[in-house]
Amino acid sequence: MFITVLGLVAGGFVVIASLPQIIKIITSKKTSDISLQMYILLNIGTFLWVVYGLITNQVAILIPNIIFQAFNLSILFLKLKHG
């Protein structure tokens, strides 16, 4: 149980780390300094973590990465929208 909670807390910090970038993009509508390639690769990697979490039935991997994937897709969408 402790290990699962530790994993969820760690995943929570990773997810929260994306929020300042999302907020900055939404308020400034500027994405020129954001690497498109980085967010494409990050989305692929996060998707694979979600698949891994599903296959191994590890909640501490699955839940944070589903949320992180949504945030990463949001950033990628905003990058493509605002160039």
C-alpha positions, 0 to 999 in steps of 0.5 A, spaced: 500 500 500 505 504 501 509 503 495 502 505 491 501 511 495 508 513 494 508 512 486 501 516 486 504 522 489 510 521 485 506 521 479 502 527 482 508 531 482 510 529 474 503 531 472 503 538 476 509 540 473 505 541 466 500 546 469 505 552 469 506 551 461 499 550 460 497 556 463 503 560 460 501 558 453 493 559 454 495 566 457 500 568 452 498 564 446 505 564 444 508 557 443 514 559 439 519 557 444 516 550 445 519 544 442 514 540 437 519 534 437 519 534 445 512 534 446 511 529 440 516 524 443 513 525 450 506 524 448 509 517 445 513 515 451 507 517 456 502 513 451 507 507 452 507 508 460 499 508 460 499 501 456 504 498 460 500 500 466 494 497 463 498 491 462 501 490 468 495 493 472 499 498 476 495 504 478 501 508 480 503 508 473 496 508 470 493 514 473 498 519 473 500 517 466 493 518 463 492 525 466 499 527 464 498 524 457 491 529 457 496 535 459 501 533 454 496 532 448 493 539 450 500 542 450 501 539 443 494 541 441 496 548 443 503 548 440 500 546 433 494 551 434 498 557 435 505 555 432 
